[in-house]
Amino acid sequence: MLRKLRAAIQPPAPAGSGSPAGQPTAVMLSGGLEVGVVGESHHQDALTAIVGGKGPESVRIPTQATLVPEPDNPYDANAVAVWIQGLKVGYLSREDARRYRPGLLALELQHGKPIALAGAIVGGGMRADGPGRLGVFLDHDPAD
């Protein structure tokens, strides 16, 4: 019975575990603290595709997201992009990227693969002023 319950609450395993196209399967980490993703407003088309289109109700879709350092990012040398199902959906905030990037790089080196976190795509639906935007929240353990 416990196995059935665990399976019911496990997020689905999207293609490539959220890794960008051509990347190896990611190592999933878990945690109980939430970290938000920023810049989703620039990636609404990708998020809408991942959740299966726009609908009248808001959504909360469990997901897996791969964290991808972007050392050549013209705006932030510490940038960490967030990818879900092969699509870029945003970034860690500048502060979070600066704090987590060294550990992220160390974990990638240790495992030889990208690092992924469980999370959720939330929002959407129809609002009085039009369609709601989608956002992404990830679960992590700062000790990692």
Secondary structure as GFF3:
##gff-version 3
##sequence-region A 1 144
A	DSSP	alpha_helix	2	9	.	.	.	ID=ss1
A	DSSP	three_ten_helix	15	18	.	.	.	ID=ss2
A	DSSP	beta_strand	27	29	.	.	.	ID=ss3
A	DSSP	beta_strand	33	38	.	.	.	ID=ss4
A	DSSP	three_ten_helix	40	43	.	.	.	ID=ss5
A	DSSP	alpha_helix	44	51	.	.	.	ID=ss6
A	DSSP	beta_strand	58	69	.	.	.	ID=ss7
A	DSSP	beta_strand	80	84	.	.	.	ID=ss8
A	DSSP	beta_strand	87	92	.	.	.	ID=ss9
A	DSSP	alpha_helix	94	111	.	.	.	ID=ss10
A	DSSP	beta_strand	115	124	.	.	.	ID=ss11
A	DSSP	beta_strand	126	127	.	.	.	ID=ss12
A	DSSP	beta_strand	130	131	.	.	.	ID=ss13
A	DSSP	beta_strand	134	140	.	.	.	ID=ss14
###
